[in-house]
Amino acid sequence: MPPTSPLHLQLSFLGHVRGERGNYQAATYRFPGGRKVPASFFGAALRKVTKSDRLVVLGTSGSMWQVLLEIAGVGEAHEGLWQGLAEACEADRVTQEQLDGLAAVVAPEPSRRTPSGRRPPPVRRV
């Protein structure tokens, strides 16, 4: 069996914006070498630069999980899921069931391949 290269995981944290803005604001992140990447979520900007195999997002029951639908460009197609996540976020009550639904939309298993061409490992909840 040929040796495989290690899987490159990237960890990022998802928080919560309180107040009237209610959403992450777009910013332009500067990386070594002068590369500039506009994004509303730093984890997404960093992944464009590092080309990691998998992005692992950590958060709480009050994190703004619905923004991951927007970043994936599928927020409008999954409006019910977006609304449910947004309401649960405001109440600090996002459930594992909601996160499972989110994962099925933004990171479907495992027919997709990673940027390096490998199949990603299955998502495990801890």
N, C-alpha and C positions, 0 to 999 in steps of 0.2 A: 504494500500500500504506500503510495507516495506521501511524503510529509506534507502537512498542511500548515499554512501560515496562521499565526494566532488571530483570534477574533479581536477586532478593535472596538471596544465599547466606549461610549461617551456618556458621562453622567451630567445631568443638568437639573436644576431645581425650578419648580413652578410655584409662584407665589400668588398673591392676591392684591389687587389695586382697589383701594377703598375711595369713596367720594364720587363726585360727579363724573370724573373721567371714565371710571368703570372699565377700563381696558388698558392693556399694555400699549404704550406709545411707540411709534416707530423711531428707531435711532439708526445711525450709521456707525457700525463697529469697525475699528481699525485693527488690522492684524499685522504681524511682522512681514516685512517685504513691501509694505505700503498698500496691501489689499484692503479695500473697503467693502463692507457687506451691509446693506440696509436690511433691517429686520425689526420686528416688534418683540421677538423672543430670542435672547442671546444664544440659547441652545441650538436653535435653527441656524443662526448665522455661523456659529462655530462648526456645526456639522458640514456646512458648505465648504469650509476651509479644510477641515481634517479628513473629510470623506470617510467617517467612521462607519463600521458595518452596522452598528445598532446604536440608537439613541435611547437611553434609559432616563425617563423623566420621573423625578421624585417630588412628591407634594403631600398635601394634607387634605382632609375632608373639606377644607375651605379654599383650596387652591382653584385657580381659574382654568379648570380642565377644558372648558369649551373652546379656549383659544387654540388648542391643538387642532380642532376641526377647521378653524379659520386658516391656520398655517398650512394645513394639508389641502386647502382649497375646496373643502367639501361641506362647509358650514351650512350653506343654503340647501344642499341636497339632503341634509340630515337635521332639518330645523327642529324637529321634536326632541332629538337627542341634545342638540345645542341648548334649547330652552330648559330642558330638564336639568342639565349640568349647571347652567347659569343660576337657576333658582336654588338648587342644592348648594352651590358655592356660597351664595349670599346667606344661606341659613347654616353654613358650616356643617352640611350633612351629605356630602357626596358619598355614594355607596360603592362597594366593590362591584355590584351588579352594573351600575352606570359606567364604571371604569372598564369593565369587560366589554360593554357595548362600544365604548370609545375605542378600545384596542382593536376590536374587530373591524372598525372602519378605517382607522389611521395606520394600523400595522397588521394587515391580514396575514395569516399563517399559511404555510411556509412556502407556498408556490413562488413567492417573490424571492428574488436573489439580492444579496447585499451588493454594495458598490464594487466589492472585490470579486463578485461572481459566485460567491458561496451562498448556500441556503442559510438563513439565520436560525439560531437555536430557538426552540419554542419559548414563548413568554411564560415565565413562572411568577406567581404572586407570592410574596413573602409577608 
